[in-house]
Amino acid sequence: MPNLTTRRTALLFAACFSVTAIGLAAPARADGIAVDHAWARASAGGATTGAAYFTLTGGAQPDTLVGVSTPAASKAELHETLVENGITKMRAAASLAIPAGKVVSFAPGGYHVMLTGLKQPLAAEQSFPLTLTFAHAAPVTVDVHVQGLGHATPMEGHDHMHMQ
C-alpha cells in the first residue's frame, strides 16, 4: 500500500494534469457558442489565398454567424462549397444560422473561411488569430493552427455542410 506522501504526490500530479488538459482542450466560447479545432493548411508555393476550418457549436439560443476577420489576410469571408447539376461551386455566404445546441462543421468541401490577400504564406506549425462575429453573442477569437500541406481531417470524404 502506498504511503501518504506517495498518494498526495499522485493526487497532486493528477490534479495538475487534469487542469492542464482541460486548458488545452477548452474551446473558445462566447455566450454559450463554442469554437474549437480551428486549423488551416499551409500555403502552397506563393499562393495568396487560403482557407480556415473549425467546429462551431451553438449555445442555448439560436444565433447567426455574420462575419469573420483576421490580420493574416486582407479579406476573410464565409464561404460554402456546393454541387449544382454535377458542378462543384464555391460562393460567399453573407451569414450562417447557428441553431441552438447544434454543431456546424467548417471543413474542406463544405463551409469554410476563405482568406484572400494573405499577408504572408501560411506556414506549418504556426498559427494566426481568427475572429468570428455573431448577431447576438460576443465575438470569439480563436488561434488557427496551420497544418502541413498533406493534412487531412478525419471528416474528409464525408458531407461537411451538415448540421448535427
Number of C-alpha atoms within 10 A of each C-alpha: 5 7 7 9 9 11 12 12 11 12 12 12 11 12 12 12 12 12 10 12 11 11 10 9 10 13 18 17 20 17 14 16 26 18 23 18 19 23 23 28 22 22 21 14 7 10 14 17 20 21 23 22 23 19 16 24 22 23 20 13 14 16 18 16 19 17 19 21 19 17 13 19 19 14 16 24 20 24 21 22 18 15 10 8 5 7 7 10 11 15 13 14 15 11 17 17 14 21 18 15 17 16 19 22 23 25 27 22 19 19 27 26 26 21 22 17 15 20 12 13 18 27 17 16 11 13 18 17 14 20 16 19 18 21 14 14 19 14 17 18 18 21 16 20 21 21 19 15 14 8 13 13 11 7 11 12 10 12 13 19 18 12 13 10
